[in-house]
């Protein structure tokens, strides 16, 4: 390998939005994530507010675009 062309692979601190932190290794010194294993519903077995928020976003999107049919041609009776 050539010297001084590769990024340094060092210890890294990962910080979640829930406040949980853990150590790993990366080329970055600090990483911030929105969801981790301490707060994700799949790992915790709980249905938290994050799931409800995402469901609310989906309902809002569907309500906004409910009358639009993209990719479908209108059929005309001739």
PyMOL Python script that loads the backbone (N, CA, C, O; Angstrom):
from pymol import cmd

cmd.read_pdbstr("""\
ATOM      1  N   UNK A   1       0.831  -1.183   0.000  1.00  0.00           N
ATOM      2  CA  UNK A   1       0.000   0.000   0.000  1.00  0.00           C
ATOM      3  C   UNK A   1       0.876   1.247   0.000  1.00  0.00           C
ATOM      4  O   UNK A   1       1.956   1.280   0.590  1.00  0.00           O
ATOM      5  N   UNK A   2       0.375   2.262  -0.678  1.00  0.00           N
ATOM      6  CA  UNK A   2       1.082   3.531  -0.663  1.00  0.00           C
ATOM      7  C   UNK A   2       0.841   4.230   0.663  1.00  0.00           C
ATOM      8  O   UNK A   2      -0.222   4.086   1.267  1.00  0.00           O
ATOM      9  N   UNK A   3       1.824   4.980   1.109  1.00  0.00           N
ATOM     10  CA  UNK A   3       1.700   5.698   2.375  1.00  0.00           C
ATOM     11  C   UNK A   3       0.900   6.975   2.200  1.00  0.00           C
ATOM     12  O   UNK A   3       0.974   7.636   1.165  1.00  0.00           O
ATOM     13  N   UNK A   4       0.135   7.312   3.228  1.00  0.00           N
ATOM     14  CA  UNK A   4      -0.572   8.590   3.346  1.00  0.00           C
ATOM     15  C   UNK A   4      -1.642   8.853   2.282  1.00  0.00           C
ATOM     16  O   UNK A   4      -1.971  10.014   2.038  1.00  0.00           O
ATOM     17  N   UNK A   5      -2.199   7.810   1.637  1.00  0.00           N
ATOM     18  CA  UNK A   5      -3.300   8.054   0.710  1.00  0.00           C
ATOM     19  C   UNK A   5      -4.613   7.468   1.212  1.00  0.00           C
ATOM     20  O   UNK A   5      -5.680   7.788   0.688  1.00  0.00           O
ATOM     21  N   UNK A   6      -4.539   6.627   2.209  1.00  0.00           N
ATOM     22  CA  UNK A   6      -5.734   5.983   2.740  1.00  0.00           C
ATOM     23  C   UNK A   6      -6.219   6.716   3.988  1.00  0.00           C
ATOM     24  O   UNK A   6      -5.404   7.187   4.781  1.00  0.00           O
ATOM     25  N   UNK A   7      -7.543   6.820   4.174  1.00  0.00           N
ATOM     26  CA  UNK A   7      -8.037   7.481   5.392  1.00  0.00           C
ATOM     27  C   UNK A   7      -7.717   6.637   6.628  1.00  0.00           C
ATOM     28  O   UNK A   7      -7.587   5.416   6.545  1.00  0.00           O
ATOM     29  N   UNK A   8      -7.595   7.299   7.754  1.00  0.00           N
ATOM     30  CA  UNK A   8      -7.286   6.606   9.008  1.00  0.00           C
ATOM     31  C   UNK A   8      -8.545   5.921   9.530  1.00  0.00           C
ATOM     32  O   UNK A   8      -9.615   6.529   9.568  1.00  0.00           O
ATOM     33  N   UNK A   9      -8.420   4.678   9.925  1.00  0.00           N
ATOM     34  CA  UNK A   9      -9.511   3.875  10.449  1.00  0.00           C
ATOM     35  C   UNK A   9      -9.344   3.815  11.959  1.00  0.00           C
ATOM     36  O   UNK A   9      -8.546   3.035  12.478  1.00  0.00           O
ATOM     37  N   UNK A  10     -10.120   4.661  12.667  1.00  0.00           N
ATOM     38  CA  UNK A  10      -9.931   4.819  14.104  1.00  0.00           C
ATOM     39  C   UNK A  10     -11.228   4.572  14.858  1.00  0.00           C
ATOM     40  O   UNK A  10     -12.276   4.320  14.263  1.00  0.00           O
ATOM     41  N   UNK A  11     -11.137   4.650  16.187  1.00  0.00           N
ATOM     42  CA  UNK A  11     -12.331   4.532  17.020  1.00  0.00           C
ATOM     43  C   UNK A  11     -13.275   5.689  16.729  1.00  0.00           C
ATOM     44  O   UNK A  11     -12.846   6.807  16.447  1.00  0.00           O
ATOM     45  N   UNK A  12     -14.572   5.395  16.803  1.00  0.00           N
ATOM     46  CA  UNK A  12     -15.604   6.359  16.447  1.00  0.00           C
ATOM     47  C   UNK A  12     -16.734   6.279  17.467  1.00  0.00           C
ATOM     48  O   UNK A  12     -17.038   5.195  17.966  1.00  0.00           O
ATOM     49  N   UNK A  13     -17.354   7.406  17.782  1.00  0.00           N
ATOM     50  CA  UNK A  13     -18.504   7.446  18.677  1.00  0.00           C
ATOM     51  C   UNK A  13     -19.761   7.658  17.848  1.00  0.00           C
ATOM     52  O   UNK A  13     -19.852   8.617  17.081  1.00  0.00           O
ATOM     53  N   UNK A  14     -20.731   6.759  18.003  1.00  0.00           N
ATOM     54  CA  UNK A  14     -22.016   6.876  17.319  1.00  0.00           C
ATOM     55  C   UNK A  14     -23.023   7.389  18.336  1.00  0.00           C
ATOM     56  O   UNK A  14     -23.168   6.813  19.414  1.00  0.00           O
ATOM     57  N   UNK A  15     -23.723   8.475  17.996  1.00  0.00           N
ATOM     58  CA  UNK A  15     -24.712   9.081  18.878  1.00  0.00           C
ATOM     59  C   UNK A  15     -26.070   9.028  18.200  1.00  0.00           C
ATOM     60  O   UNK A  15     -26.223   9.483  17.066  1.00  0.00           O
ATOM     61  N   UNK A  16     -27.056   8.472  18.896  1.00  0.00           N
ATOM     62  CA  UNK A  16     -28.415   8.365  18.374  1.00  0.00           C
ATOM     63  C   UNK A  16     -29.246   9.555  18.852  1.00  0.00           C
ATOM     64  O   UNK A  16     -28.892  10.219  19.826  1.00  0.00           O
ATOM     65  N   UNK A  17     -30.350   9.816  18.157  1.00  0.00           N
ATOM     66  CA  UNK A  17     -31.259  10.892  18.544  1.00  0.00           C
ATOM     67  C   UNK A  17     -31.904  10.618  19.905  1.00  0.00           C
ATOM     68  O   UNK A  17     -32.318  11.551  20.593  1.00  0.00           O
ATOM     69  N   UNK A  18     -31.992   9.348  20.292  1.00  0.00           N
ATOM     70  CA  UNK A  18     -32.587   8.998  21.589  1.00  0.00           C
ATOM     71  C   UNK A  18     -31.616   9.246  22.748  1.00  0.00           C
ATOM     72  O   UNK A  18     -32.016   9.192  23.910  1.00  0.00           O
ATOM     73  N   UNK A  19     -30.345   9.515  22.438  1.00  0.00           N
ATOM     74  CA  UNK A  19     -29.353   9.767  23.473  1.00  0.00           C
ATOM     75  C   UNK A  19     -28.380   8.620  23.687  1.00  0.00           C
ATOM     76  O   UNK A  19     -27.373   8.790  24.374  1.00  0.00           O
ATOM     77  N   UNK A  20     -28.656   7.469  23.119  1.00  0.00           N
ATOM     78  CA  UNK A  20     -27.772   6.314  23.262  1.00  0.00           C
ATOM     79  C   UNK A  20     -26.477   6.548  22.484  1.00  0.00           C
ATOM     80  O   UNK A  20     -26.506   7.082  21.376  1.00  0.00           O
ATOM     81  N   UNK A  21     -25.355   6.154  23.056  1.00  0.00           N
ATOM     82  CA  UNK A  21     -24.063   6.247  22.369  1.00  0.00           C
ATOM     83  C   UNK A  21     -23.352   4.913  22.464  1.00  0.00           C
ATOM     84  O   UNK A  21     -23.524   4.171  23.431  1.00  0.00           O
ATOM     85  N   UNK A  22     -22.552   4.614  21.454  1.00  0.00           N
ATOM     86  CA  UNK A  22     -21.717   3.418  21.478  1.00  0.00           C
ATOM     87  C   UNK A  22     -20.480   3.653  20.616  1.00  0.00           C
ATOM     88  O   UNK A  22     -20.436   4.566  19.790  1.00  0.00           O
ATOM     89  N   UNK A  23     -19.488   2.812  20.830  1.00  0.00           N
ATOM     90  CA  UNK A  23     -18.210   2.936  20.129  1.00  0.00           C
ATOM     91  C   UNK A  23     -18.137   1.900  19.016  1.00  0.00           C
ATOM     92  O   UNK A  23     -18.610   0.773  19.157  1.00  0.00           O
ATOM     93  N   UNK A  24     -17.535   2.310  17.909  1.00  0.00           N
ATOM     94  CA  UNK A  24     -17.255   1.418  16.792  1.00  0.00           C
ATOM     95  C   UNK A  24     -16.009   1.940  16.098  1.00  0.00           C
ATOM     96  O   UNK A  24     -15.309   2.790  16.647  1.00  0.00           O
ATOM     97  N   UNK A  25     -15.725   1.451  14.914  1.00  0.00           N
ATOM     98  CA  UNK A  25     -14.567   1.948  14.169  1.00  0.00           C
ATOM     99  C   UNK A  25     -15.030   2.477  12.824  1.00  0.00           C
ATOM    100  O   UNK A  25     -15.909   1.894  12.189  1.00  0.00           O
ATOM    101  N   UNK A  26     -14.436   3.583  12.391  1.00  0.00           N
ATOM    102  CA  UNK A  26     -14.792   4.214  11.135  1.00  0.00           C
ATOM    103  C   UNK A  26     -13.709   5.195  10.733  1.00  0.00           C
ATOM    104  O   UNK A  26     -12.777   5.452  11.495  1.00  0.00           O
ATOM    105  N   UNK A  27     -13.835   5.741   9.538  1.00  0.00           N
ATOM    106  CA  UNK A  27     -12.929   6.802   9.116  1.00  0.00           C
ATOM    107  C   UNK A  27     -13.391   8.152   9.653  1.00  0.00           C
ATOM    108  O   UNK A  27     -12.633   9.122   9.630  1.00  0.00           O
ATOM    109  N   UNK A  28     -14.637   8.218  10.138  1.00  0.00           N
ATOM    110  CA  UNK A  28     -15.169   9.426  10.777  1.00  0.00           C
ATOM    111  C   UNK A  28     -14.898   9.347  12.275  1.00  0.00           C
ATOM    112  O   UNK A  28     -14.778   8.255  12.830  1.00  0.00           O
ATOM    113  N   UNK A  29     -14.800  10.501  12.928  1.00  0.00           N
ATOM    114  CA  UNK A  29     -14.587  10.507  14.376  1.00  0.00           C
ATOM    115  C   UNK A  29     -15.891  10.443  15.141  1.00  0.00           C
ATOM    116  O   UNK A  29     -15.938   9.920  16.255  1.00  0.00           O
ATOM    117  N   UNK A  30     -16.966  10.978  14.540  1.00  0.00           N
ATOM    118  CA  UNK A  30     -18.266  11.015  15.210  1.00  0.00           C
ATOM    119  C   UNK A  30     -19.365  10.841  14.169  1.00  0.00           C
ATOM    120  O   UNK A  30     -19.329  11.459  13.105  1.00  0.00           O
ATOM    121  N   UNK A  31     -20.348   9.990  14.486  1.00  0.00           N
ATOM    122  CA  UNK A  31     -21.484   9.739  13.592  1.00  0.00           C
ATOM    123  C   UNK A  31     -22.766   9.958  14.382  1.00  0.00           C
ATOM    124  O   UNK A  31     -22.879   9.513  15.524  1.00  0.00           O
ATOM    125  N   UNK A  32     -23.730  10.639  13.780  1.00  0.00           N
ATOM    126  CA  UNK A  32     -25.040  10.844  14.404  1.00  0.00           C
ATOM    127  C   UNK A  32     -26.090  10.099  13.582  1.00  0.00           C
ATOM    128  O   UNK A  32     -26.140  10.223  12.359  1.00  0.00           O
ATOM    129  N   UNK A  33     -26.929   9.321  14.272  1.00  0.00           N
ATOM    130  CA  UNK A  33     -27.979   8.547  13.603  1.00  0.00           C
ATOM    131  C   UNK A  33     -29.337   8.897  14.206  1.00  0.00           C
ATOM    132  O   UNK A  33     -29.416   9.382  15.334  1.00  0.00           O
ATOM    133  N   UNK A  34     -30.396   8.648  13.453  1.00  0.00           N
ATOM    134  CA  UNK A  34     -31.746   8.944  13.914  1.00  0.00           C
ATOM    135  C   UNK A  34     -32.362   7.808  14.710  1.00  0.00           C
ATOM    136  O   UNK A  34     -33.174   8.044  15.604  1.00  0.00           O
ATOM    137  N   UNK A  35     -31.981   6.572  14.392  1.00  0.00           N
ATOM    138  CA  UNK A  35     -32.554   5.397  15.054  1.00  0.00           C
ATOM    139  C   UNK A  35     -31.436   4.392  15.303  1.00  0.00           C
ATOM    140  O   UNK A  35     -30.580   4.180  14.444  1.00  0.00           O
ATOM    141  N   UNK A  36     -31.446   3.779  16.473  1.00  0.00           N
ATOM    142  CA  UNK A  36     -30.457   2.744  16.790  1.00  0.00           C
ATOM    143  C   UNK A  36     -31.178   1.525  17.375  1.00  0.00           C
ATOM    144  O   UNK A  36     -32.403   1.518  17.489  1.00  0.00           O
ATOM    145  N   UNK A  37     -30.425   0.519  17.735  1.00  0.00           N
ATOM    146  CA  UNK A  37     -31.024  -0.700  18.269  1.00  0.00           C
ATOM    147  C   UNK A  37     -31.663  -0.485  19.643  1.00  0.00           C
ATOM    148  O   UNK A  37     -32.490  -1.293  20.065  1.00  0.00           O
ATOM    149  N   UNK A  38     -31.298   0.576  20.340  1.00  0.00           N
ATOM    150  CA  UNK A  38     -31.887   0.844  21.657  1.00  0.00           C
ATOM    151  C   UNK A  38     -33.280   1.464  21.560  1.00  0.00           C
ATOM    152  O   UNK A  38     -34.057   1.387  22.511  1.00  0.00           O
ATOM    153  N   UNK A  39     -33.605   2.084  20.410  1.00  0.00           N
ATOM    154  CA  UNK A  39     -34.899   2.752  20.304  1.00  0.00           C
ATOM    155  C   UNK A  39     -35.741   2.270  19.113  1.00  0.00           C
ATOM    156  O   UNK A  39     -36.894   2.681  18.983  1.00  0.00           O
ATOM    157  N   UNK A  40     -35.201   1.417  18.248  1.00  0.00           N
ATOM    158  CA  UNK A  40     -35.954   0.937  17.091  1.00  0.00           C
ATOM    159  C   UNK A  40     -37.019  -0.061  17.545  1.00  0.00           C
ATOM    160  O   UNK A  40     -36.716  -0.961  18.328  1.00  0.00           O
ATOM    161  N   UNK A  41     -38.260   0.081  17.070  1.00  0.00           N
ATOM    162  CA  UNK A  41     -39.351  -0.804  17.502  1.00  0.00           C
ATOM    163  C   UNK A  41     -39.092  -2.290  17.233  1.00  0.00           C
ATOM    164  O   UNK A  41     -39.572  -3.140  17.984  1.00  0.00           O
ATOM    165  N   UNK A  42     -38.356  -2.612  16.193  1.00  0.00           N
ATOM    166  CA  UNK A  42     -38.066  -4.015  15.905  1.00  0.00           C
ATOM    167  C   UNK A  42     -37.260  -4.656  17.027  1.00  0.00           C
ATOM    168  O   UNK A  42     -37.520  -5.799  17.401  1.00  0.00           O
ATOM    169  N   UNK A  43     -36.288  -3.933  17.565  1.00  0.00           N
ATOM    170  CA  UNK A  43     -35.426  -4.461  18.611  1.00  0.00           C
ATOM    171  C   UNK A  43     -36.029  -4.319  20.003  1.00  0.00           C
ATOM    172  O   UNK A  43     -35.773  -5.151  20.873  1.00  0.00           O
ATOM    173  N   UNK A  44     -36.826  -3.277  20.227  1.00  0.00           N
ATOM    174  CA  UNK A  44     -37.385  -3.055  21.553  1.00  0.00           C
ATOM    175  C   UNK A  44     -38.700  -3.794  21.764  1.00  0.00           C
ATOM    176  O   UNK A  44     -39.078  -4.069  22.903  1.00  0.00           O
ATOM    177  N   UNK A  45     -39.404  -4.122  20.672  1.00  0.00           N
ATOM    178  CA  UNK A  45     -40.693  -4.801  20.788  1.00  0.00           C
ATOM    179  C   UNK A  45     -41.820  -3.864  21.159  1.00  0.00           C
ATOM    180  O   UNK A  45     -42.935  -4.313  21.425  1.00  0.00           O
ATOM    181  N   UNK A  46     -41.554  -2.581  21.181  1.00  0.00           N
ATOM    182  CA  UNK A  46     -42.566  -1.590  21.529  1.00  0.00           C
ATOM    183  C   UNK A  46     -42.964  -0.808  20.290  1.00  0.00           C
ATOM    184  O   UNK A  46     -42.163  -0.611  19.376  1.00  0.00           O
ATOM    185  N   UNK A  47     -44.204  -0.368  20.276  1.00  0.00           N
ATOM    186  CA  UNK A  47     -44.648   0.527  19.214  1.00  0.00           C
ATOM    187  C   UNK A  47     -44.540   1.936  19.758  1.00  0.00           C
ATOM    188  O   UNK A  47     -45.387   2.387  20.529  1.00  0.00           O
ATOM    189  N   UNK A  48     -43.499   2.618  19.350  1.00  0.00           N
ATOM    190  CA  UNK A  48     -43.227   3.947  19.881  1.00  0.00           C
ATOM    191  C   UNK A  48     -43.817   5.048  19.030  1.00  0.00           C
ATOM    192  O   UNK A  48     -44.505   4.796  18.040  1.00  0.00           O
ATOM    193  N   UNK A  49     -43.538   6.261  19.430  1.00  0.00           N
ATOM    194  CA  UNK A  49     -44.058   7.425  18.730  1.00  0.00           C
ATOM    195  C   UNK A  49     -43.453   7.568  17.340  1.00  0.00           C
ATOM    196  O   UNK A  49     -44.069   8.181  16.468  1.00  0.00           O
ATOM    197  N   UNK A  50     -42.280   7.025  17.113  1.00  0.00           N
ATOM    198  CA  UNK A  50     -41.665   7.118  15.787  1.00  0.00           C
ATOM    199  C   UNK A  50     -42.496   6.373  14.752  1.00  0.00           C
ATOM    200  O   UNK A  50     -42.644   6.842  13.623  1.00  0.00           O
ATOM    201  N   UNK A  51     -43.033   5.235  15.120  1.00  0.00           N
ATOM    202  CA  UNK A  51     -43.854   4.467  14.197  1.00  0.00           C
ATOM    203  C   UNK A  51     -45.134   5.231  13.895  1.00  0.00           C
ATOM    204  O   UNK A  51     -45.567   5.293  12.744  1.00  0.00           O
ATOM    205  N   UNK A  52     -45.734   5.808  14.916  1.00  0.00           N
ATOM    206  CA  UNK A  52     -46.954   6.575  14.709  1.00  0.00           C
ATOM    207  C   UNK A  52     -46.686   7.800  13.842  1.00  0.00           C
ATOM    208  O   UNK A  52     -47.518   8.165  13.012  1.00  0.00           O
ATOM    209  N   UNK A  53     -45.555   8.422  14.023  1.00  0.00           N
ATOM    210  CA  UNK A  53     -45.202   9.583  13.220  1.00  0.00           C
ATOM    211  C   UNK A  53     -45.057   9.193  11.759  1.00  0.00           C
ATOM    212  O   UNK A  53     -45.539   9.905  10.878  1.00  0.00           O
ATOM    213  N   UNK A  54     -44.401   8.075  11.491  1.00  0.00           N
ATOM    214  CA  UNK A  54     -44.229   7.628  10.117  1.00  0.00           C
ATOM    215  C   UNK A  54     -45.566   7.243   9.503  1.00  0.00           C
ATOM    216  O   UNK A  54     -45.800   7.514   8.325  1.00  0.00           O
ATOM    217  N   UNK A  55     -46.440   6.622  10.269  1.00  0.00           N
ATOM    218  CA  UNK A  55     -47.758   6.267   9.758  1.00  0.00           C
ATOM    219  C   UNK A  55     -48.552   7.530   9.445  1.00  0.00           C
ATOM    220  O   UNK A  55     -49.278   7.575   8.452  1.00  0.00           O
ATOM    221  N   UNK A  56     -48.421   8.543  10.273  1.00  0.00           N
ATOM    222  CA  UNK A  56     -49.100   9.807  10.034  1.00  0.00           C
ATOM    223  C   UNK A  56     -48.614  10.477   8.766  1.00  0.00           C
ATOM    224  O   UNK A  56     -49.403  11.089   8.046  1.00  0.00           O
ATOM    225  N   UNK A  57     -47.340  10.370   8.486  1.00  0.00           N
ATOM    226  CA  UNK A  57     -46.781  10.930   7.256  1.00  0.00           C
ATOM    227  C   UNK A  57     -47.348  10.224   6.038  1.00  0.00           C
ATOM    228  O   UNK A  57     -47.671  10.865   5.038  1.00  0.00           O
ATOM    229  N   UNK A  58     -47.472   8.900   6.119  1.00  0.00           N
ATOM    230  CA  UNK A  58     -48.016   8.130   5.005  1.00  0.00           C
ATOM    231  C   UNK A  58     -49.470   8.516   4.757  1.00  0.00           C
ATOM    232  O   UNK A  58     -49.876   8.713   3.611  1.00  0.00           O
ATOM    233  N   UNK A  59     -50.242   8.623   5.814  1.00  0.00           N
ATOM    234  CA  UNK A  59     -51.646   9.011   5.656  1.00  0.00           C
ATOM    235  C   UNK A  59     -51.760  10.410   5.059  1.00  0.00           C
ATOM    236  O   UNK A  59     -52.617  10.648   4.208  1.00  0.00           O
ATOM    237  N   UNK A  60     -50.921  11.323   5.489  1.00  0.00           N
ATOM    238  CA  UNK A  60     -50.924  12.686   4.960  1.00  0.00           C
ATOM    239  C   UNK A  60     -50.607  12.675   3.461  1.00  0.00           C
ATOM    240  O   UNK A  60     -51.252  13.377   2.683  1.00  0.00           O
ATOM    241  N   UNK A  61     -49.611  11.876   3.061  1.00  0.00           N
ATOM    242  CA  UNK A  61     -49.234  11.777   1.654  1.00  0.00           C
ATOM    243  C   UNK A  61     -50.371  11.196   0.828  1.00  0.00           C
ATOM    244  O   UNK A  61     -50.693  11.715  -0.241  1.00  0.00           O
ATOM    245  N   UNK A  62     -50.982  10.113   1.321  1.00  0.00           N
ATOM    246  CA  UNK A  62     -52.070   9.475   0.588  1.00  0.00           C
ATOM    247  C   UNK A  62     -53.277  10.407   0.457  1.00  0.00           C
ATOM    248  O   UNK A  62     -53.933  10.432  -0.584  1.00  0.00           O
ATOM    249  N   UNK A  63     -53.564  11.161   1.496  1.00  0.00           N
ATOM    250  CA  UNK A  63     -54.677  12.096   1.467  1.00  0.00           C
ATOM    251  C   UNK A  63     -54.417  13.210   0.453  1.00  0.00           C
ATOM    252  O   UNK A  63     -55.327  13.640  -0.256  1.00  0.00           O
ATOM    253  N   UNK A  64     -53.176  13.670   0.393  1.00  0.00           N
ATOM    254  CA  UNK A  64     -52.805  14.765  -0.502  1.00  0.00           C
ATOM    255  C   UNK A  64     -52.922  14.346  -1.971  1.00  0.00           C
ATOM    256  O   UNK A  64     -53.361  15.136  -2.806  1.00  0.00           O
ATOM    257  N   UNK A  65     -52.534  13.119  -2.285  1.00  0.00           N
ATOM    258  CA  UNK A  65     -52.490  12.664  -3.672  1.00  0.00           C
ATOM    259  C   UNK A  65     -53.537  11.599  -3.996  1.00  0.00           C
ATOM    260  O   UNK A  65     -53.323  10.801  -4.907  1.00  0.00           O
ATOM    261  N   UNK A  66     -54.638  11.562  -3.294  1.00  0.00           N
ATOM    262  CA  UNK A  66     -55.604  10.484  -3.484  1.00  0.00           C
ATOM    263  C   UNK A  66     -56.313  10.525  -4.837  1.00  0.00           C
ATOM    264  O   UNK A  66     -56.693   9.469  -5.342  1.00  0.00           O
ATOM    265  N   UNK A  67     -56.506  11.692  -5.443  1.00  0.00           N
ATOM    266  CA  UNK A  67     -57.235  11.772  -6.706  1.00  0.00           C
ATOM    267  C   UNK A  67     -56.360  11.667  -7.940  1.00  0.00           C
ATOM    268  O   UNK A  67     -56.883  11.687  -9.054  1.00  0.00           O
ATOM    269  N   UNK A  68     -55.058  11.556  -7.786  1.00  0.00           N
ATOM    270  CA  UNK A  68     -54.141  11.545  -8.920  1.00  0.00           C
ATOM    271  C   UNK A  68     -53.727  10.114  -9.222  1.00  0.00           C
ATOM    272  O   UNK A  68     -53.326   9.367  -8.330  1.00  0.00           O
ATOM    273  N   UNK A  69     -53.830   9.741 -10.499  1.00  0.00           N
ATOM    274  CA  UNK A  69     -53.436   8.403 -10.936  1.00  0.00           C
ATOM    275  C   UNK A  69     -52.258   8.521 -11.880  1.00  0.00           C
ATOM    276  O   UNK A  69     -52.447   8.686 -13.086  1.00  0.00           O
ATOM    277  N   UNK A  70     -51.058   8.441 -11.360  1.00  0.00           N
ATOM    278  CA  UNK A  70     -49.858   8.507 -12.179  1.00  0.00           C
ATOM    279  C   UNK A  70     -49.616   7.166 -12.845  1.00  0.00           C
ATOM    280  O   UNK A  70     -49.790   6.114 -12.231  1.00  0.00           O
ATOM    281  N   UNK A  71     -49.216   7.213 -14.101  1.00  0.00           N
ATOM    282  CA  UNK A  71     -48.867   5.994 -14.813  1.00  0.00           C
ATOM    283  C   UNK A  71     -50.062   5.229 -15.345  1.00  0.00           C
ATOM    284  O   UNK A  71     -49.884   4.174 -15.954  1.00  0.00           O
ATOM    285  N   UNK A  72     -51.261   5.717 -15.140  1.00  0.00           N
ATOM    286  CA  UNK A  72     -52.452   5.044 -15.640  1.00  0.00           C
ATOM    287  C   UNK A  72     -53.134   5.956 -16.654  1.00  0.00           C
ATOM    288  O   UNK A  72     -53.325   7.147 -16.409  1.00  0.00           O
ATOM    289  N   UNK A  73     -53.493   5.380 -17.787  1.00  0.00           N
ATOM    290  CA  UNK A  73     -54.172   6.149 -18.817  1.00  0.00           C
ATOM    291  C   UNK A  73     -55.667   6.143 -18.551  1.00  0.00           C
ATOM    292  O   UNK A  73     -56.238   5.158 -18.083  1.00  0.00           O
ATOM    293  N   UNK A  74     -56.269   7.257 -18.861  1.00  0.00           N
ATOM    294  CA  UNK A  74     -57.723   7.326 -18.715  1.00  0.00           C
ATOM    295  C   UNK A  74     -58.354   6.575 -19.872  1.00  0.00           C
ATOM    296  O   UNK A  74     -57.942   6.725 -21.023  1.00  0.00           O
ATOM    297  N   UNK A  75     -59.342   5.777 -19.563  1.00  0.00           N
ATOM    298  CA  UNK A  75     -60.023   5.030 -20.613  1.00  0.00           C
ATOM    299  C   UNK A  75     -61.187   5.860 -21.112  1.00  0.00           C
ATOM    300  O   UNK A  75     -61.938   6.448 -20.334  1.00  0.00           O
ATOM    301  N   UNK A  76     -61.317   5.895 -22.431  1.00  0.00           N
ATOM    302  CA  UNK A  76     -62.439   6.633 -23.011  1.00  0.00           C
ATOM    303  C   UNK A  76     -63.348   5.644 -23.717  1.00  0.00           C
ATOM    304  O   UNK A  76     -62.876   4.761 -24.433  1.00  0.00           O
ATOM    305  N   UNK A  77     -64.611   5.787 -23.525  1.00  0.00           N
ATOM    306  CA  UNK A  77     -65.599   4.900 -24.141  1.00  0.00           C
ATOM    307  C   UNK A  77     -65.964   5.455 -25.508  1.00  0.00           C
ATOM    308  O   UNK A  77     -66.708   6.432 -25.601  1.00  0.00           O
ATOM    309  N   UNK A  78     -65.441   4.834 -26.588  1.00  0.00           N
ATOM    310  CA  UNK A  78     -65.741   5.288 -27.955  1.00  0.00           C
ATOM    311  C   UNK A  78     -66.433   4.231 -28.725  1.00  0.00           C
ATOM    312  O   UNK A  78     -66.763   4.434 -29.893  1.00  0.00           O
TER     313      UNK A  78
END
""", "prot")
cmd.dss("prot")
cmd.show_as("cartoon", "prot")
cmd.util.cbc("prot")
cmd.orient("prot")
